[in-house]
Amino acid sequence: MGLFSFVKSQLLKSIDWTDPSSNTMVYKYPMDGREIMIGSKLTVRESQVAVFMVKGKIADVFGPGIHTLIVNNLPI
């Protein structure tokens, strides 16, 4: 595995989650050391709200729809 394939696998281009049970109140998306890249798409379903947290504080809230994310990290 080269440097570029490692870096590419660590950046999220799309964030999306479906709840098969429809009973979940809160779900923490597993980042597993990955980062969100500039221009990533966030899909929020009709019955969902996405809340982004930074150091334990609310950074942004997204309602239903498809959102293009603007973030501070740049891919190498």
Backbone bond lengths (Angstrom), bond angles and torsions (degrees), N, CA, C in turn:
res aa  C-N    CA-C-N  psi(-1)  N-CA   C-N-CA  omega(-1)  CA-C   N-CA-C  phi
1 M - - - 1.448 - - 1.523 108.19 -
2 G 1.328 116.92 125.56 1.454 122.00 179.30 1.512 111.89 -84.55
3 L 1.305 115.72 173.02 1.471 121.60 179.97 1.520 111.33 -59.00
4 F 1.320 117.54 -43.84 1.456 119.87 -175.95 1.515 112.88 -68.14
5 S 1.338 118.86 -36.29 1.465 119.42 178.09 1.523 110.45 -70.17
6 F 1.343 118.15 -31.28 1.459 120.79 176.44 1.521 110.11 -67.95
7 V 1.324 116.92 -48.00 1.463 121.17 -178.89 1.519 109.95 -63.23
8 K 1.317 117.36 -44.68 1.462 121.52 -178.90 1.522 111.48 -59.25
9 S 1.332 117.92 -37.55 1.462 120.30 -177.72 1.526 111.82 -75.28
10 Q 1.340 118.34 -13.86 1.451 121.70 -177.85 1.527 113.26 -92.81
11 L 1.336 117.61 -3.60 1.459 121.59 -177.83 1.522 110.21 -110.41
12 L 1.319 116.63 131.67 1.456 121.47 179.78 1.522 110.70 -88.84
13 K 1.324 116.95 127.42 1.462 121.49 177.05 1.525 110.67 -97.62
14 S 1.339 115.76 -24.36 1.459 120.33 -176.44 1.526 109.35 -143.73
15 I 1.323 116.39 133.66 1.463 122.15 176.99 1.518 106.85 -120.83
16 D 1.321 115.09 123.89 1.459 121.18 -172.70 1.524 107.65 -156.13
17 W 1.312 117.83 138.94 1.460 120.07 177.12 1.522 109.48 -147.87
18 T 1.322 115.23 134.59 1.460 120.53 174.93 1.517 108.52 -116.06
19 D 1.309 116.65 145.27 1.463 122.68 179.81 1.521 108.49 -104.17
20 P 1.327 117.54 103.15 1.458 119.27 -178.81 1.530 113.54 -66.82
21 S 1.347 117.23 -22.48 1.457 120.04 -177.22 1.531 112.73 -92.60
22 S 1.317 118.70 -21.69 1.476 124.45 -174.98 1.528 112.74 60.79
23 N 1.336 117.43 18.38 1.465 120.99 -179.29 1.522 113.14 -116.90
24 T 1.317 119.09 5.43 1.459 122.25 -174.75 1.521 110.38 -84.75
25 M 1.333 116.14 128.10 1.466 121.03 177.64 1.526 110.54 -88.50
26 V 1.348 117.10 -42.47 1.461 122.61 -178.48 1.518 108.25 -138.86
27 Y 1.338 115.86 138.54 1.455 121.12 178.25 1.521 108.08 -138.45
28 K 1.326 117.00 128.46 1.459 120.93 177.72 1.522 107.78 -95.53
29 Y 1.323 115.81 117.36 1.465 121.46 -179.45 1.527 108.76 -68.31
30 P 1.331 118.19 127.84 1.470 120.34 -177.32 1.529 111.90 -74.12
31 M 1.312 117.07 110.52 1.465 120.85 -179.85 1.529 111.23 -83.24
32 D 1.314 118.52 -32.77 1.470 123.42 176.50 1.523 112.91 46.29
33 G 1.329 117.91 45.50 1.455 122.22 178.29 1.519 114.79 79.94
34 R 1.319 117.59 1.68 1.468 120.62 179.63 1.520 110.26 -85.34
35 E 1.326 115.59 161.20 1.463 121.37 177.46 1.520 109.49 -125.85
36 I 1.310 115.45 156.90 1.465 121.56 178.01 1.518 107.52 -87.62
37 M 1.326 117.21 129.45 1.458 120.05 -179.43 1.523 110.94 -93.92
38 I 1.334 116.05 159.26 1.459 121.24 178.15 1.524 109.31 -59.23
39 G 1.318 116.25 132.88 1.458 121.08 179.48 1.514 114.23 87.24
40 S 1.338 118.24 3.66 1.468 120.59 177.28 1.521 109.55 -61.08
41 K 1.306 115.88 150.99 1.466 121.89 178.84 1.528 109.57 -102.32
42 L 1.308 115.75 132.18 1.461 122.95 174.86 1.519 107.36 -111.79
43 T 1.319 116.34 121.86 1.460 121.20 176.95 1.522 108.39 -105.10
44 V 1.338 115.94 119.71 1.462 121.97 178.36 1.526 106.62 -114.45
45 R 1.312 116.57 120.62 1.460 121.97 -177.70 1.538 110.81 -72.98
46 E 1.314 115.85 165.97 1.470 122.85 -175.65 1.530 113.03 -56.09
47 S 1.319 117.98 -36.13 1.470 120.82 -177.47 1.529 112.42 -96.18
48 Q 1.344 117.89 13.74 1.459 121.33 -174.63 1.528 112.48 -118.65
49 V 1.327 114.41 163.28 1.461 123.74 168.98 1.524 105.54 -138.01
50 A 1.324 118.22 133.94 1.460 122.03 177.21 1.523 108.75 -102.20
51 V 1.329 115.81 128.78 1.462 121.61 179.45 1.527 107.37 -119.98
52 F 1.319 116.88 120.93 1.453 121.49 177.75 1.519 108.60 -95.94
53 M 1.332 115.37 130.59 1.459 121.78 -178.45 1.525 109.55 -114.79
54 V 1.335 116.26 141.24 1.458 122.31 174.56 1.520 107.28 -132.10
55 K 1.317 115.59 118.54 1.469 122.26 -179.96 1.522 111.85 52.18
56 G 1.326 116.32 42.38 1.453 121.81 175.76 1.518 116.06 80.87
57 K 1.326 117.72 4.43 1.464 121.26 179.70 1.522 109.99 -119.74
58 I 1.330 115.82 147.81 1.462 120.60 179.01 1.526 109.01 -68.17
59 A 1.348 115.33 124.35 1.458 120.94 179.79 1.527 111.02 -99.39
60 D 1.337 117.20 -35.83 1.458 120.86 -179.30 1.517 109.65 -164.66
61 V 1.323 116.38 154.11 1.464 122.96 178.89 1.524 107.58 -129.36
62 F 1.343 116.25 133.14 1.462 121.98 -179.62 1.513 110.18 -122.58
63 G 1.323 116.39 132.36 1.456 122.37 175.88 1.518 110.38 -89.90
64 P 1.327 117.13 -175.27 1.462 121.56 -178.16 1.524 113.12 -56.15
65 G 1.335 115.18 140.94 1.455 121.66 178.45 1.516 111.06 137.75
66 I 1.330 115.53 -175.97 1.458 121.80 175.56 1.526 107.11 -108.90
67 H 1.318 115.87 123.15 1.459 122.12 -174.91 1.525 110.16 -117.51
68 T 1.326 116.89 138.95 1.462 121.95 172.13 1.521 106.83 -94.52
69 L 1.330 116.23 123.71 1.457 121.03 -174.38 1.526 111.55 -90.13
70 I 1.304 115.97 136.03 1.459 123.47 174.56 1.525 105.82 -110.55
71 V 1.331 116.41 117.25 1.467 120.71 -175.93 1.525 110.03 -128.75
72 N 1.325 116.21 168.85 1.459 121.64 -176.23 1.521 114.30 -86.27
73 N 1.333 119.35 -16.59 1.467 118.86 -178.14 1.534 110.12 -86.94
74 L 1.307 115.57 141.54 1.466 121.42 178.70 1.520 108.90 -112.75
75 P 1.336 117.45 136.49 1.455 118.44 175.92 1.535 110.31 -65.23
76 I 1.323 115.81 145.74 1.471 120.85 -179.92 1.520 108.93 -75.58
